Amino acid sequence: MSQLISKWNYPTTVRFGAGRIKELPEVLEATGIKNPLFVTDPGLAKLPVVASTLKILDDAKVPYGVFSEVKPNPVESNLTAGIAIFKEGKHDGVIAFGGGSALDLGKLIAFQAGQTRPVWDFEDVGDWWTRANSAAIAPIIAVPTTAGTGSEVGRAGVITNEETHTKKVIFHPKLLPAIVIADPELSVGMPAFITAGTGMDALAHCLEAYCAPGYHPMADGIAVEGVRLVFENLPKAYANGKDLTARAHMMSAAAMGATAFQKGLGAIHSLSHPIGAIYDTHHGMTNAVFMPYVLAFNRDAVEERIARLASYIGIKGGFDGFAKAVLKLRKELKVPHTLPGLITDLDMTKKQKELIADMAIVDPTAGGNPVKLTKKAALKLLNEAIAG
């Protein structure tokens, strides 16, 4: 068993370590939740990890409801259905349990159930979050079972607008869970593909946060250490899913990425978001495909920073050495080198490419790219990711 056990209070209260899921009833009491809605995804809902967690609640005689209508890229109809269950069950809080999709949707159910305006009115634009009735937001407990999005320590949730096929980031400070239980034992059953995809998502968060322009040395420091943890531990967790120490370090790296990216993200994400919204691809794996192309595109702006990063994590050769290390890591994790390797029978028309480029340049993450992402540049990067 991993001996990495701790309790943090930044950016929220995190009970970290193997076996800490047993503290769930105590955590509910600490947050004042008496009748939680347990939100997870349909695949996870069928697995022993959920049954054993619900048994902890049963043994503590905690009443609860379960909602698992969560798509890999959550959509508004998932949110509407979840809010209906939340209200019908007279729930007073949410346990968001799972990967990024379940965490995001669980958080958004707790947020939106008490609001009177549509969820799109709270998109992460300017001060739109101030439109929300803060007093009506239910408390959230987050329990990650993957190590990628870091949504458990984030103040936002991502949801897809089914009409426009666009991913929207909904932001509010109270979307940050009150308490997180980060128990690496819960991630042991993750399939290798999900381990790879979520781990590369954590890397993308740390890397893009570090490269984003602006002055935020705290975010930079967290991001740099997050990158080191991914390079050292993702191959281990991928090769041996029962390696609890590697799983624990990856769970930390995921939280670090989400903490750091308040500084900004970039073109990896702004291109990945429309692909995920249209083709329903795995977000982290899509990020992984775009990563080397965007890194090369940003070279002139980040070469010196990447050289410092490479030196810190023990990679020789500066920018080129780091770029080669990314390609090596992707190969080791069986990440497709191109989008056709990720999307079966991909045949993208010129009109579809134009649409994706248009969506990418207005994505909120595009502004954090160190080189301005124009439509021409987005099309170039998209074509590179298709052709290889």
Kinemage of the C-alpha trace (Angstrom):
@kinemage 1
@onewidth
@group {chain A} dominant
@subgroup {mainchain}
@vectorlist {calphas} color= white
{ca met a 1} P 0.000 0.000 0.000
{ca ser a 2} L 1.192 3.510 -0.801
{ca gln a 3} L 2.279 5.454 2.272
{ca leu a 4} L 1.489 8.780 0.590
{ca ile a 5} L -1.187 9.934 3.042
{ca ser a 6} L -1.829 13.568 3.816
{ca lys a 7} L -4.378 16.322 4.250
{ca trp a 8} L -4.139 19.567 2.296
{ca asn a 9} L -6.116 22.776 2.540
{ca tyr a 10} L -5.102 24.195 -0.830
{ca pro a 11} L -6.875 24.903 -3.123
{ca thr a 12} L -9.577 23.222 -1.007
{ca thr a 13} L -9.614 20.567 1.719
{ca val a 14} L -8.137 17.368 0.264
{ca arg a 15} L -8.005 14.097 2.186
{ca phe a 16} L -5.310 12.307 0.240
{ca gly a 17} L -4.213 8.697 0.512
{ca ala a 18} L -5.093 5.052 0.005
{ca gly a 19} L -8.162 3.890 1.905
{ca arg a 20} L -9.535 7.334 2.688
{ca ile a 21} L -12.835 6.649 0.927
{ca lys a 22} L -13.861 5.078 4.252
{ca glu a 23} L -14.051 8.628 5.633
{ca leu a 24} L -16.961 9.528 3.314
{ca pro a 25} L -19.643 9.564 6.077
{ca glu a 26} L -17.417 11.796 8.213
{ca val a 27} L -16.891 14.118 5.251
{ca leu a 28} L -20.639 14.335 4.646
{ca glu a 29} L -21.155 15.317 8.264
{ca ala a 30} L -18.394 17.942 8.030
{ca thr a 31} L -20.090 19.572 5.035
{ca gly a 32} L -23.581 19.342 6.515
{ca ile a 33} L -24.911 17.064 3.767
{ca lys a 34} L -27.590 14.710 5.093
{ca asn a 35} L -29.125 13.337 1.872
{ca pro a 36} L -26.587 13.386 -0.984
{ca leu a 37} L -27.097 12.647 -4.660
{ca phe a 38} L -24.309 10.297 -5.760
{ca val a 39} L -23.362 11.227 -9.356
{ca thr a 40} L -21.244 8.857 -11.417
{ca asp a 41} L -21.043 7.568 -14.994
{ca pro a 42} L -22.919 4.510 -16.330
{ca gly a 43} L -19.799 2.377 -16.781
{ca leu a 44} L -18.505 3.035 -13.299
{ca ala a 45} L -21.964 2.526 -11.774
{ca lys a 46} L -21.763 -1.170 -12.676
{ca leu a 47} L -18.346 -1.746 -11.109
{ca pro a 48} L -17.467 -2.990 -7.595
{ca val a 49} L -15.791 0.335 -6.737
{ca val a 50} L -19.203 2.040 -6.717
{ca ala a 51} L -20.922 -0.835 -4.894
{ca ser a 52} L -18.276 -0.796 -2.158
{ca thr a 53} L -18.543 2.998 -1.803
{ca leu a 54} L -22.336 2.902 -1.553
{ca lys a 55} L -21.993 0.151 1.072
{ca ile a 56} L -19.981 2.618 3.187
{ca leu a 57} L -22.995 4.946 3.056
{ca asp a 58} L -25.414 2.088 3.781
{ca asp a 59} L -23.387 0.963 6.792
{ca ala a 60} L -23.428 4.532 8.115
{ca lys a 61} L -27.201 4.684 7.513
{ca val a 62} L -26.829 7.687 5.178
{ca pro a 63} L -29.797 8.100 2.784
{ca tyr a 64} L -28.764 8.863 -0.799
{ca gly a 65} L -29.851 8.797 -4.435
{ca val a 66} L -27.841 7.694 -7.460
{ca phe a 67} L -27.653 9.369 -10.874
{ca ser a 68} L -25.492 7.939 -13.673
{ca glu a 69} L -26.840 9.353 -16.956
{ca val a 70} L -23.525 10.965 -17.811
{ca lys a 71} L -22.052 10.971 -21.323
{ca pro a 72} L -18.244 10.968 -21.755
{ca asn a 73} L -18.684 14.580 -22.901
{ca pro a 74} L -21.640 15.694 -20.722
{ca val a 75} L -24.507 17.483 -22.460
{ca glu a 76} L -27.329 19.719 -21.267
{ca ser a 77} L -29.884 16.880 -21.316
{ca asn a 78} L -27.686 15.019 -18.776
{ca leu a 79} L -27.727 18.100 -16.577
{ca thr a 80} L -31.490 18.535 -16.873
{ca ala a 81} L -32.106 14.894 -15.953
{ca gly a 82} L -29.731 15.108 -13.007
{ca ile a 83} L -31.393 18.252 -11.650
{ca ala a 84} L -34.793 16.539 -11.858
{ca ile a 85} L -33.500 13.602 -9.759
{ca phe a 86} L -31.848 16.021 -7.318
{ca lys a 87} L -35.110 17.878 -6.759
{ca glu a 88} L -37.323 14.767 -6.656
{ca gly a 89} L -35.098 13.200 -4.001
{ca lys a 90} L -34.948 16.420 -1.970
{ca his a 91} L -31.166 16.093 -1.944
{ca asp a 92} L -29.090 18.705 -0.151
{ca gly a 93} L -25.666 18.072 -1.669
{ca val a 94} L -23.745 16.087 -4.276
{ca ile a 95} L -21.067 13.394 -4.154
{ca ala a 96} L -19.378 13.680 -7.564
{ca phe a 97} L -17.675 10.313 -8.059
{ca gly a 98} L -15.634 9.310 -11.096
{ca gly a 99} L -13.592 10.816 -13.891
{ca gly a 100} L -13.847 14.315 -15.279
{ca ser a 101} L -17.267 13.782 -16.864
{ca ala a 102} L -18.979 12.676 -13.643
{ca leu a 103} L -17.132 15.263 -11.575
{ca asp a 104} L -18.090 18.105 -13.913
{ca leu a 105} L -21.724 17.057 -14.191
{ca gly a 106} L -22.067 16.401 -10.463
{ca lys a 107} L -20.693 19.859 -9.715
{ca leu a 108} L -23.009 21.464 -12.269
{ca ile a 109} L -26.083 19.676 -10.833
{ca ala a 110} L -25.238 21.077 -7.392
{ca phe a 111} L -24.723 24.507 -8.931
{ca gln a 112} L -27.642 24.703 -11.339
{ca ala a 113} L -30.417 22.997 -9.341
{ca gly a 114} L -31.127 26.189 -7.412
{ca gln a 115} L -30.730 28.683 -10.276
{ca thr a 116} L -33.508 30.326 -12.299
{ca arg a 117} L -31.419 31.314 -15.339
{ca pro a 118} L -30.197 28.870 -18.030
{ca val a 119} L -26.773 27.347 -17.418
{ca trp a 120} L -25.334 29.125 -20.467
{ca asp a 121} L -25.772 32.448 -18.635
{ca phe a 122} L -22.938 31.407 -16.340
{ca glu a 123} L -20.303 30.703 -18.996
{ca asp a 124} L -16.761 31.668 -18.025
{ca val a 125} L -16.983 35.107 -19.634
{ca gly a 126} L -16.088 38.251 -17.711
{ca asp a 127} L -18.108 38.451 -14.514
{ca trp a 128} L -21.041 36.340 -15.698
{ca trp a 129} L -20.610 34.129 -12.616
{ca thr a 130} L -21.963 36.984 -10.498
{ca arg a 131} L -25.386 36.381 -12.088
{ca ala a 132} L -25.769 33.208 -10.031
{ca asn a 133} L -27.590 32.955 -6.714
{ca ser a 134} L -24.651 31.814 -4.573
{ca ala a 135} L -26.880 30.913 -1.631
{ca ala a 136} L -28.726 28.357 -3.789
{ca ile a 137} L -25.609 26.340 -4.674
{ca ala a 138} L -25.547 22.963 -2.899
{ca pro a 139} L -22.310 21.722 -1.269
{ca ile a 140} L -20.134 19.339 -3.258
{ca ile a 141} L -17.874 16.465 -2.273
{ca ala a 142} L -15.588 15.272 -5.073
{ca val a 143} L -14.124 11.780 -5.289
{ca pro a 144} L -11.906 11.301 -8.363
{ca thr a 145} L -11.374 7.782 -9.700
{ca thr a 146} L -9.105 8.832 -12.566
{ca ala a 147} L -6.077 11.110 -12.705
{ca gly a 148} L -6.555 13.654 -15.469
{ca thr a 149} L -8.955 16.565 -15.439
{ca gly a 150} L -8.377 17.652 -11.865
{ca ser a 151} L -11.987 18.807 -11.800
{ca glu a 152} L -12.055 17.861 -8.127
{ca val a 153} L -10.045 21.016 -7.360
{ca gly a 154} L -11.532 23.210 -10.095
{ca arg a 155} L -14.000 26.076 -9.959
{ca ala a 156} L -15.588 25.202 -13.292
{ca gly a 157} L -17.432 22.476 -15.152
{ca val a 158} L -17.451 21.706 -18.876
{ca ile a 159} L -20.694 20.912 -20.688
{ca thr a 160} L -21.575 20.557 -24.370
{ca asn a 161} L -24.374 22.549 -25.965
{ca glu a 162} L -26.154 19.911 -28.045
{ca glu a 163} L -27.636 22.484 -30.428
{ca thr a 164} L -24.384 24.200 -31.365
{ca his a 165} L -21.999 21.267 -30.668
{ca thr a 166} L -19.791 23.582 -28.644
{ca lys a 167} L -18.180 22.897 -25.287
{ca lys a 168} L -18.830 25.586 -22.725
{ca val a 169} L -16.956 26.241 -19.484
{ca ile a 170} L -19.286 27.176 -16.626
{ca phe a 171} L -17.524 29.035 -13.808
{ca his a 172} L -18.343 29.944 -10.237
{ca pro a 173} L -16.092 30.023 -7.146
{ca lys a 174} L -18.568 27.752 -5.324
{ca leu a 175} L -18.142 25.048 -7.968
{ca leu a 176} L -14.956 24.264 -6.060
{ca pro a 177} L -15.826 21.195 -3.952
{ca ala a 178} L -15.878 21.735 -0.184
{ca ile a 179} L -13.900 18.537 0.435
{ca val a 180} L -12.059 16.131 -1.885
{ca ile a 181} L -11.309 12.501 -1.110
{ca ala a 182} L -8.337 11.579 -3.297
{ca asp a 183} L -7.901 7.844 -2.771
{ca pro a 184} L -5.565 6.212 -5.326
{ca glu a 185} L -7.043 2.779 -4.566
{ca leu a 186} L -10.164 3.915 -6.447
{ca ser a 187} L -8.126 4.331 -9.648
{ca val a 188} L -6.579 0.854 -9.625
{ca gly a 189} L -9.253 -0.609 -11.911
{ca met a 190} L -8.788 2.023 -14.632
{ca pro a 191} L -8.188 0.436 -18.063
{ca ala a 192} L -4.832 1.204 -19.687
{ca phe a 193} L -6.442 3.387 -22.398
{ca ile a 194} L -8.139 5.581 -19.782
{ca thr a 195} L -4.969 5.685 -17.682
{ca ala a 196} L -3.082 6.968 -20.720
{ca gly a 197} L -5.720 9.465 -21.827
{ca thr a 198} L -6.376 10.953 -18.411
{ca gly a 199} L -2.672 11.101 -17.641
{ca met a 200} L -1.962 12.964 -20.864
{ca asp a 201} L -4.774 15.367 -19.963
{ca ala a 202} L -2.963 16.126 -16.700
{ca leu a 203} L 0.247 16.689 -18.674
{ca ala a 204} L -1.554 19.007 -21.109
{ca his a 205} L -2.923 21.063 -18.210
{ca cys a 206} L 0.473 21.442 -16.566
{ca leu a 207} L 2.313 22.111 -19.846
{ca glu a 208} L -0.143 24.685 -21.188
{ca ala a 209} L -0.416 26.449 -17.830
{ca tyr a 210} L 3.371 26.727 -17.676
{ca cys a 211} L 3.564 28.072 -21.232
{ca ala a 212} L 0.660 30.513 -20.907
{ca pro a 213} L 1.764 34.166 -20.990
{ca gly a 214} L 1.432 36.296 -17.893
{ca tyr a 215} L 3.043 36.448 -14.470
{ca his a 216} L 1.943 33.718 -12.069
{ca pro a 217} L 4.998 32.062 -10.484
{ca met a 218} L 2.870 29.973 -8.107
{ca ala a 219} L 1.031 28.365 -11.029
{ca asp a 220} L 4.330 27.900 -12.870
{ca gly a 221} L 5.914 26.110 -9.913
{ca ile a 222} L 2.956 23.774 -9.471
{ca ala a 223} L 2.840 23.067 -13.211
{ca val a 224} L 6.546 22.225 -13.433
{ca glu a 225} L 6.364 19.698 -10.605
{ca gly a 226} L 3.173 18.287 -12.145
{ca val a 227} L 5.005 17.676 -15.434
{ca arg a 228} L 7.775 15.852 -13.552
{ca leu a 229} L 5.292 13.624 -11.753
{ca val a 230} L 3.589 12.683 -15.035
{ca phe a 231} L 6.803 11.785 -16.862
{ca glu a 232} L 8.031 9.708 -13.914
{ca asn a 233} L 4.787 7.959 -12.994
{ca leu a 234} L 2.387 7.719 -15.941
{ca pro a 235} L 4.405 4.973 -17.682
{ca lys a 236} L 4.476 3.039 -14.385
{ca ala a 237} L 0.727 3.371 -13.805
{ca tyr a 238} L 0.074 2.411 -17.437
{ca ala a 239} L 2.290 -0.684 -17.230
{ca asn a 240} L 1.023 -1.772 -13.820
{ca gly a 241} L -2.374 -0.442 -12.828
{ca lys a 242} L -1.914 -1.779 -9.283
{ca asp a 243} L 1.146 0.393 -8.612
{ca leu a 244} L -0.441 2.500 -5.859
{ca thr a 245} L 2.512 4.848 -5.518
{ca ala a 246} L 2.413 5.696 -9.231
{ca arg a 247} L -1.376 6.041 -9.057
{ca ala a 248} L -1.052 8.386 -6.067
{ca his a 249} L 1.513 10.578 -7.806
{ca met a 250} L -0.702 10.758 -10.912
{ca met a 251} L -3.691 11.759 -8.775
{ca ser a 252} L -1.543 14.569 -7.374
{ca ala a 253} L -0.399 15.611 -10.862
{ca ala a 254} L -4.015 15.835 -12.043
{ca ala a 255} L -4.946 18.126 -9.149
{ca met a 256} L -1.814 20.181 -9.753
{ca gly a 257} L -2.681 20.691 -13.414
{ca ala a 258} L -6.150 21.958 -12.584
{ca thr a 259} L -4.745 24.243 -9.888
{ca ala a 260} L -2.115 25.648 -12.261
{ca phe a 261} L -4.317 26.237 -15.276
{ca gln a 262} L -6.102 29.152 -13.664
{ca lys a 263} L -3.125 30.925 -15.278
{ca gly a 264} L -4.343 29.771 -18.691
{ca leu a 265} L -4.518 26.954 -21.212
{ca gly a 266} L -3.841 27.081 -24.943
{ca ala a 267} L -4.226 25.686 -28.439
{ca ile a 268} L -4.045 22.027 -27.363
{ca his a 269} L -7.325 22.530 -25.550
{ca ser a 270} L -8.911 24.998 -27.970
{ca leu a 271} L -8.478 22.479 -30.811
{ca ser a 272} L -9.366 19.478 -28.666
{ca his a 273} L -12.659 20.975 -27.448
{ca pro a 274} L -14.402 21.186 -30.863
{ca ile a 275} L -13.106 17.734 -31.857
{ca gly a 276} L -14.531 16.294 -28.645
{ca ala a 277} L -17.828 18.138 -29.047
{ca ile a 278} L -18.337 16.975 -32.655
{ca tyr a 279} L -16.796 13.485 -32.625
{ca asp a 280} L -17.286 12.607 -28.924
{ca thr a 281} L -13.627 11.637 -28.520
{ca his a 282} L -11.839 11.091 -25.209
{ca his a 283} L -10.716 14.556 -24.138
{ca gly a 284} L -7.320 13.583 -22.743
{ca met a 285} L -6.437 11.384 -25.696
{ca thr a 286} L -7.432 14.176 -28.091
{ca asn a 287} L -5.144 16.541 -26.181
{ca ala a 288} L -2.382 13.965 -26.502
{ca val a 289} L -2.753 13.840 -30.289
{ca phe a 290} L -2.514 17.621 -30.664
{ca met a 291} L 0.290 18.099 -28.119
{ca pro a 292} L 3.443 17.787 -30.297
{ca tyr a 293} L 1.975 19.854 -33.137
{ca val a 294} L 1.024 22.709 -30.815
{ca leu a 295} L 4.361 22.504 -28.988
{ca ala a 296} L 6.195 22.953 -32.304
{ca phe a 297} L 3.863 25.805 -33.299
{ca asn a 298} L 4.631 27.641 -30.043
{ca arg a 299} L 8.386 27.023 -30.173
{ca asp a 300} L 9.582 30.598 -30.751
{ca ala a 301} L 7.601 31.865 -27.771
{ca val a 302} L 8.383 29.077 -25.282
{ca glu a 303} L 11.765 27.610 -26.258
{ca glu a 304} L 13.626 29.110 -23.298
{ca arg a 305} L 10.881 28.162 -20.819
{ca ile a 306} L 10.737 24.592 -22.126
{ca ala a 307} L 14.525 24.322 -21.853
{ca arg a 308} L 14.261 25.249 -18.139
{ca leu a 309} L 11.453 22.743 -17.696
{ca ala a 310} L 13.449 19.985 -19.413
{ca ser a 311} L 16.433 20.699 -17.171
{ca tyr a 312} L 14.301 20.460 -14.030
{ca ile a 313} L 12.800 17.086 -14.918
{ca gly a 314} L 16.120 15.640 -16.094
{ca ile a 315} L 15.632 15.700 -19.861
{ca lys a 316} L 18.699 16.660 -21.907
{ca gly a 317} L 18.633 18.649 -25.133
{ca gly a 318} L 16.462 21.617 -24.227
{ca phe a 319} L 13.347 22.165 -26.314
{ca asp a 320} L 14.199 19.431 -28.833
{ca gly a 321} L 14.898 16.965 -26.051
{ca phe a 322} L 11.576 17.738 -24.400
{ca ala a 323} L 9.687 17.431 -27.700
{ca lys a 324} L 11.281 14.031 -28.297
{ca ala a 325} L 10.366 12.976 -24.744
{ca val a 326} L 6.713 13.865 -25.426
{ca leu a 327} L 6.745 11.742 -28.598
{ca lys a 328} L 8.413 8.879 -26.714
{ca leu a 329} L 5.828 9.057 -23.936
{ca arg a 330} L 2.955 9.075 -26.437
{ca lys a 331} L 4.397 6.018 -28.201
{ca glu a 332} L 4.854 4.178 -24.906
{ca leu a 333} L 1.198 4.867 -24.035
{ca lys a 334} L -0.022 3.862 -27.524
{ca val a 335} L -1.397 7.334 -28.210
{ca pro a 336} L -2.352 7.661 -31.902
{ca his a 337} L -0.024 10.019 -33.753
{ca thr a 338} L -2.876 11.460 -35.807
{ca leu a 339} L -6.612 12.137 -35.518
{ca pro a 340} L -7.537 9.325 -37.978
{ca gly a 341} L -5.913 6.948 -35.484
{ca leu a 342} L -8.305 8.258 -32.836
{ca ile a 343} L -11.478 8.698 -34.896
{ca thr a 344} L -12.592 5.695 -36.962
{ca asp a 345} L -13.241 6.416 -40.663
{ca leu a 346} L -12.447 10.103 -40.264
{ca asp a 347} L -13.162 11.938 -43.501
{ca met a 348} L -13.207 15.625 -42.699
{ca thr a 349} L -14.481 17.955 -45.393
{ca lys a 350} L -13.060 21.424 -45.987
{ca lys a 351} L -16.269 22.879 -44.531
{ca gln a 352} L -15.890 20.764 -41.368
{ca lys a 353} L -12.264 21.862 -41.001
{ca glu a 354} L -13.319 25.496 -41.345
{ca leu a 355} L -15.970 24.972 -38.673
{ca ile a 356} L -13.487 23.385 -36.248
{ca ala a 357} L -10.988 26.214 -36.841
{ca asp a 358} L -13.715 28.802 -36.256
{ca met a 359} L -14.695 27.070 -33.010
{ca ala a 360} L -11.070 26.762 -31.867
{ca ile a 361} L -10.203 30.443 -32.171
{ca val a 362} L -13.198 31.548 -30.080
{ca asp a 363} L -12.742 28.825 -27.440
{ca pro a 364} L -11.961 30.477 -24.070
{ca thr a 365} L -8.670 28.569 -23.859
{ca ala a 366} L -7.322 30.030 -27.128
{ca gly a 367} L -6.445 33.313 -25.432
{ca gly a 368} L -3.908 31.561 -23.213
{ca asn a 369} L -1.797 30.298 -26.094
{ca pro a 370} L 1.649 31.970 -26.152
{ca val a 371} L 1.338 32.498 -29.931
{ca lys a 372} L -1.880 34.060 -31.227
{ca leu a 373} L -4.146 31.333 -32.598
{ca thr a 374} L -5.532 32.669 -35.859
{ca lys a 375} L -7.915 30.758 -38.094
{ca lys a 376} L -5.050 30.118 -40.522
{ca ala a 377} L -2.912 28.712 -37.704
{ca ala a 378} L -5.773 26.576 -36.367
{ca leu a 379} L -6.338 25.090 -39.836
{ca lys a 380} L -2.610 24.391 -40.188
{ca leu a 381} L -2.478 22.603 -36.831
{ca leu a 382} L -5.633 20.640 -37.612
{ca asn a 383} L -4.245 19.506 -40.974
{ca glu a 384} L -0.973 18.489 -39.326
{ca ala a 385} L -2.864 16.444 -36.730
{ca ile a 386} L -4.784 14.734 -39.528
{ca ala a 387} L -1.814 14.040 -41.821
{ca gly a 388} L 0.913 13.506 -39.206
